[in-house]
Amino acid sequence: QFPAEGKVTWKAPSNIALVKYWGKRANQVPANPSVSFTLDACATTTSVSFTRKEGVSPISFDLFFEGSPKEDFKPKIQTFFDRIEEYLPFIKQYHLKIETSNSFPHSSGIASSASGMAALALCLVDIERELNSEMPQVFFNRKASFLARLGSGSACRSIEGDLIQWGAYKGIPESSDLYGIKYPFKVHQAFKNFHDTILLVHKGQKQVSSSVGHNLMHNHPYADRRFNQAHENLDKLKDVFEQGDLTEFINIVESEALTLHAMMMTSMPYFILMKPDTLEIINKIWDYRAATKLPICFTLDAGANVHVLYPESVKEKAIQFIKDELVAHCENGHYICDRIGAGARRL
Ligand code: PMV
């Protein structure tokens, strides 16, 4: 007998891609495989309360963001529900109340779609588990990742920690286009406590949404070469992760970030998503690295903000450098100290 009502709450983190997902096919299938660090501090907490309805009717839900009703988020959530209802047959029998909040400021230029869709997907699978009881943990995580992907592709990498691979790739036979998995190979201690200090260069709305960006990879003159390059970089990363080769790690990660932006600059229409301060920061990181030989590098999302990546072993020096030289390039001096995390958890 299904319960008449209940409530579940999950906290899911954001993630930062090392090999970027850029370009997709139908049903949120990625054009190339990617790999990411799961983050810790940047997270979304979502509660879903469910109440049984009379009979079966179209999906109905109320949405509250940071305590207030949020009508403008509803179309995106409705699209998500339309895509996932066939995988969650119970959903039409309940009215859902979704309450969500982010650990990071809204309009900080940090996308909440990965953590937000992951947290919502986890709540829904958890309700299904409550109704159906038996569900092995592997299946639970895979289904949550599968559903999160249908909300926002990269969200499928925000279920587990700490290094996640998504997208069919011959080097990992168990990999899938449909969900993310824990990176299955050996990862050297050097990568275990990595830090990601996010420099908020530009806090406004993104100039180009990621769905528009992904679509620009259709008929893109360099698309096929780029998709192959992602596979090649995953090949190279296997040894890099195993041996703790930070020099080669930096080469791959920075090249991936700049390639993502190069794809945007060479699409039609074309975009420059970096700001002058983004370039100033990148140059200062390169100068600092040349002078100190410390393994501090950057990566970028599809925007102007810079993620500064460094291992635990250089934490003090990196933070000093960031405060002395980089924070001046952030909007209102704002930045977020994050690090690799263990994945989502139930509250
Ligand atoms: O998940 P989406 O559709 O918002 O796309 C995210 C794409 C990048 O963040 C730019 C790269 C990635 O792999 O996360």
Residues whose N, C-alpha, C, O or C-beta is under 5 A from the ligand:
A	BS01	PMV	A17 V19 K20 Y21 S34 S152 G153 S154 A155 S210 D301 A302
